[in-house]
Amino acid sequence: MPPVRPIITGSWLDFHHPNFREGDYWNDTTRRFTAQDWDTKVAEMAELGMDTLVLLSVALRGASFYPSRHFDRRWDLICEDPVAALLAAADRHGMKVFVGVGYFAHSTGDHVGDAEDKRLRAVIPEELVERYGHHPSFHGWYLPVEAGIQGHFSEAFMDYAAELCRHCRTADPLKPILIAPYGTRTVIPDGRFVEQLRALDVDHVAYQCEVGVRKTRVEELDEIFARLKAVHEKAGVPLWADVEVFTFEGETYRSPLLPAPFERVRRQLEAMAPHVEKLLCYQYLGMMNPPHSPVFAGHPSSARLYREYKEWVDEKRRL
C-alpha cells in the first residue's frame, strides 16, 4: 500500500447532532439550512479535498429527517428533504456518501434496541434505496450505533452488526458498509480479534483516534495504529481512521464541541497516515468554516482551524 498523505479526504456530517450540548454551536444553524445551503456546504468540503461524506443518521430519537412512511414524526427542519439535498449536492461535486442507518428509536447507544428499533432496522435501508438509489453519490452504509471495544468487540455489537448488515445487503448488496468503533486504544491484536474482523460483514473500519474525547494522547497514536495495521493486514480488512478535530469547551461529553488547535490536528494526521488507507475526520461541519462562508455553522474559532489547515494542505499539494 503506498503511503497516505496526512490529508483529510472525508468527514462525518449531521443534520442535528445527537448529543445536543455538543452541537450547541451549529445545530440551530443547520436546522435552518435550505437545499442550496447544503450544496454550498458540500462544495466547501469538496474544495478542501474531501471526496467522502458520512451522514451520521437519517433519523434521531424516534423522528426522521426525511419524508418517511415508517416514522410518525419528523424533525422541524427548513429543508423538506435534507437527505435528497445532501445526495444531490454530492452528485454535483463528485463525492461519495455513506448513509447512516441507526439512531432510529429514542436511545442512541443501544445495540439491542426495542421492538420498534428492530422494526425500523429491517425496513429503513430498503426505503432509502427506493427513495435515493438513483443518486450516484449514494455509495454505502454507515452503522452509527458505535462499537465500544474493550479489548475485543462485544457479542452484543457482533449480533447487532450482523442483523443490520443483513438488512443493508438485502436492500443493495453492492454498497459497502462502514463502522467507526471507539475503545481504539484497548484493542488486543490477537487471533480472536482477527476472527472478529473477518466475521464482521463490513467493508471499512475507521477507528476513532479518541484524542478529542481525551482518552488518548497524540504521542500514543503511532503505536496504537501500528498495532491496528498489523491485525487488519492479517484479517484482510481495510483500515481507515476517524480523526477527531475537536475539543470540548468544558467537561467531556457534557459541553459544546470546539475546533481543536491546528497544531494538534496536524500531529494527529501525521501520526496516523502511515498506517491507514484513508483519513476521515469528525467533523468538518461545526469545526471548520471559510471565514466568509455564507453558510457559516459553528464557533467563530472554526474559521481559524479552516484557514490554518487549508494553508498547510495547499503547501503539501505544491510539493
C-alpha positions in Angstrom: 0.0 0.0 0.0 1.5 3.4 -1.0 1.9 5.8 1.9 -1.2 8.0 2.6 -0.6 11.7 2.7 -1.7 13.2 6.0 -4.7 15.0 4.4 -8.3 14.6 5.4 -10.3 13.1 2.5 -13.7 12.7 4.1 -15.9 13.8 7.0 -18.9 13.0 9.0 -21.9 15.3 8.8 -25.1 15.5 10.8 -28.5 17.3 10.4 -28.8 17.5 14.2 -26.0 16.3 16.5 -27.3 13.5 18.8 -25.7 15.0 21.9 -27.5 18.3 22.0 -24.9 20.1 24.2 -22.0 19.0 21.9 -23.8 20.5 18.9 -24.7 23.8 20.5 -22.7 25.9 18.1 -24.2 24.6 14.9 -27.5 22.6 15.5 -29.8 25.7 15.2 -27.9 26.9 12.2 -28.2 23.7 10.2 -31.8 23.4 11.2 -32.4 26.5 9.0 -30.3 25.3 6.1 -32.0 25.1 2.7 -31.1 22.7 -0.1 -28.9 25.4 -1.6 -27.2 25.9 1.7 -26.4 22.2 1.9 -25.0 22.4 -1.6 -22.8 25.3 -0.6 -21.5 23.5 2.5 -20.7 20.3 0.4 -18.9 22.5 -2.1 -16.7 23.9 0.7 -15.7 20.3 1.7 -15.0 19.3 -1.9 -12.8 22.3 -2.4 -10.8 21.3 0.7 -10.0 18.0 -1.0 -12.7 15.8 0.6 -14.3 13.1 -1.6 -16.3 11.2 1.0 -19.1 12.2 3.4 -20.5 10.0 6.2 -24.1 11.1 7.0 -24.4 10.3 10.7 -28.1 9.4 10.6 -31.4 9.8 8.7 -33.4 9.8 12.0 -32.9 10.5 15.6 -34.9 9.8 18.8 -37.9 8.4 17.1 -38.2 11.1 14.4 -37.0 11.1 10.8 -35.1 13.9 9.0 -36.7 13.0 5.6 -40.2 12.1 4.4 -40.5 8.5 5.6 -43.6 6.3 5.6 -42.2 4.4 8.6 -42.0 7.3 11.2 -44.9 9.2 12.8 -42.8 12.2 13.5 -40.4 14.5 11.5 -37.7 16.8 12.7 -38.6 20.5 12.3 -36.1 21.5 9.5 -36.4 24.2 6.9 -35.2 21.8 4.2 -38.0 19.4 3.3 -35.7 16.6 2.4 -32.1 17.2 3.6 -31.1 13.6 2.6 -32.1 14.3 -1.0 -30.3 17.7 -0.8 -27.1 16.2 0.5 -27.0 13.5 -2.1 -27.8 15.9 -4.9 -25.0 18.2 -3.8 -22.6 15.2 -3.5 -23.7 14.2 -7.1 -22.7 17.6 -8.4 -19.4 17.7 -6.6 -18.3 14.2 -7.3 -18.4 12.9 -3.8 -19.4 9.6 -2.2 -21.8 9.3 0.7 -22.1 6.6 3.3 -25.7 6.9 4.7 -26.2 6.3 8.4 -28.8 3.7 9.3 -29.3 3.9 13.1 -30.4 6.1 15.9 -34.0 5.2 14.9 -35.5 4.8 18.4 -35.2 7.0 21.5 -32.0 5.5 22.7 -28.8 6.4 20.7 -26.4 3.9 22.1 -28.2 0.6 22.5 -27.1 -2.4 20.3 -30.1 -4.4 21.4 -32.9 -2.0 20.9 -36.6 -2.4 21.5 -39.2 -3.9 19.1 -39.7 -0.6 17.3 -36.0 -0.1 16.7 -35.7 -3.6 15.3 -38.7 -3.0 13.0 -37.1 0.2 11.7 -33.7 -1.5 11.1 -35.4 -4.0 8.8 -37.3 -1.5 6.7 -35.4 1.7 6.5 -32.5 0.5 4.3 -35.0 -0.6 1.7 -36.9 2.7 1.8 -33.7 4.7 1.4 -32.7 2.7 -1.7 -36.2 3.2 -3.1 -36.1 7.0 -2.5 -32.4 7.8 -3.2 -30.9 4.8 -5.0 -30.7 6.8 -8.3 -28.1 9.2 -6.8 -24.6 8.2 -8.0 -23.2 9.6 -4.7 -25.2 7.1 -2.6 -22.2 4.9 -2.2 -22.6 2.9 1.0 -24.0 2.5 4.5 -22.7 3.6 7.9 -23.7 1.9 11.2 -23.8 4.9 13.7 -24.5 2.9 16.9 -20.8 2.6 17.5 -18.9 -0.5 18.7 -17.4 0.1 22.1 -14.3 -2.1 22.1 -13.0 -3.4 25.3 -10.1 -5.5 24.1 -12.5 -7.1 21.6 -15.8 -6.4 20.0 -18.7 -7.3 22.3 -21.0 -10.1 21.3 -23.9 -7.6 21.5 -22.3 -5.5 18.8 -21.4 -8.5 16.7 -25.0 -9.6 16.7 -26.3 -6.1 16.1 -23.9 -5.6 13.1 -24.8 -8.9 11.6 -28.5 -8.1 11.7 -28.2 -4.6 10.3 -25.7 -5.6 7.7 -28.0 -8.3 6.5 -30.8 -5.7 6.0 -28.4 -3.4 4.2 -27.1 -6.1 1.9 -30.7 -7.2 1.1 -31.6 -3.6 0.2 -28.5 -3.2 -2.0 -25.8 -5.9 -2.0 -23.2 -3.7 -3.8 -23.0 -0.9 -1.3 -20.0 -1.1 1.1 -20.6 -0.8 4.9 -18.6 1.4 7.3 -18.2 1.3 11.0 -16.3 3.6 13.3 -15.5 1.9 16.7 -14.3 3.6 19.9 -12.2 2.0 22.5 -9.4 2.0 20.0 -6.5 2.1 22.4 -7.8 -1.1 24.1 -7.7 -3.4 21.0 -5.9 -6.7 21.8 -4.4 -7.7 18.4 -4.7 -11.4 18.9 -6.3 -14.3 16.9 -9.7 -13.6 18.4 -9.7 -10.0 17.2 -8.6 -11.2 13.7 -11.5 -13.6 13.6 -14.0 -11.0 14.8 -12.8 -8.7 12.0 -13.3 -11.4 9.5 -16.7 -12.3 10.9 -18.0 -8.7 10.7 -19.8 -8.2 7.4 -18.3 -4.7 7.0 -16.0 -3.3 4.3 -14.3 -0.5 6.2 -13.4 0.1 9.8 -12.5 3.7 10.7 -11.3 3.7 14.3 -11.8 6.8 16.4 -8.5 8.3 17.5 -10.1 9.4 20.8 -7.8 12.4 21.2 -10.7 14.8 21.1 -12.6 12.9 23.8 -9.4 13.0 25.9 -8.8 9.2 26.2 -5.6 9.1 24.1 -2.6 11.4 23.8 -1.3 12.3 20.3 2.1 10.7 21.3 0.3 7.3 21.6 -1.3 7.2 18.1 1.7 5.9 16.1 2.0 2.8 18.3 -1.8 2.3 18.5 -2.4 2.4 14.8 0.7 0.3 14.0 -0.9 -2.4 16.1 -4.2 -2.0 14.2 -2.5 -2.1 10.9 -0.8 -5.4 11.7 -4.1 -7.0 12.8 -6.0 -5.6 9.9 -3.5 -7.0 7.4 -3.9 -10.4 9.0 -7.7 -10.1 8.7 -7.6 -8.7 5.2 -9.9 -5.8 6.2 -9.1 -2.2 5.0 -8.1 0.1 7.9 -9.3 3.8 8.0 -9.1 6.4 10.7 -11.6 8.8 12.3 -9.5 11.8 13.2 -11.1 13.9 16.0 -10.6 17.6 15.1 -12.5 18.9 18.1 -12.0 19.5 21.8 -14.6 20.3 24.4 -15.5 23.8 25.8 -15.7 22.3 29.2 -16.5 18.8 30.6 -16.1 15.9 28.2 -19.4 14.8 26.6 -21.3 17.4 28.6 -20.3 20.7 26.9 -20.2 22.1 23.4 -17.6 20.9 20.8 -15.0 23.4 19.7 -12.3 23.3 17.0 -9.0 21.8 18.2 -5.8 23.8 17.7 -4.4 23.1 14.2 -1.0 22.1 15.6 -2.7 19.2 17.5 -4.7 18.2 14.4 -1.5 18.2 12.2 0.3 15.9 14.7 -2.7 13.5 14.7 -2.8 13.3 10.9 1.0 12.7 10.6 0.9 10.0 13.3 -1.9 8.0 11.7 -1.3 8.5 8.0 1.5 5.9 7.7 -0.8 3.2 9.0 -4.2 3.7 7.3 -5.7 3.8 3.8 -8.0 6.8 4.4 -8.3 9.7 6.9 -11.8 10.8 7.7 -12.5 13.5 10.3 -15.1 14.1 12.9 -16.1 16.6 11.6 -15.9 19.4 9.1 -19.4 20.7 10.0 -19.1 22.9 13.0 -15.3 22.6 13.3 -14.2 24.3 10.0 -15.6 27.2 8.1 -14.1 29.5 5.5 -14.0 32.9 7.2 -16.6 34.5 5.0 -18.8 31.4 4.3 -22.4 32.3 3.6 -23.3 29.0 5.4 -21.1 29.5 8.5 -22.0 26.9 11.0 -20.0 26.6 14.2 -18.0 28.5 16.7 -16.1 31.6 15.4 -12.8 29.8 16.0 -13.7 27.3 13.3 -12.5 29.9 10.7 -9.0 29.7 12.2 -8.8 25.9 12.0 -10.1 26.0 8.4 -7.6 28.7 7.4 -4.6 27.1 9.0 -5.5 23.6 7.8 -6.1 24.8 4.2 -2.8 26.7 4.1 -1.0 23.6 5.3 -2.8 21.4 2.7 -2.2 23.8 -0.1 1.5 23.8 0.7 1.6 20.0 0.7 -0.1 20.0 -2.7 2.6 22.2 -4.1 5.3 19.7 -3.1 
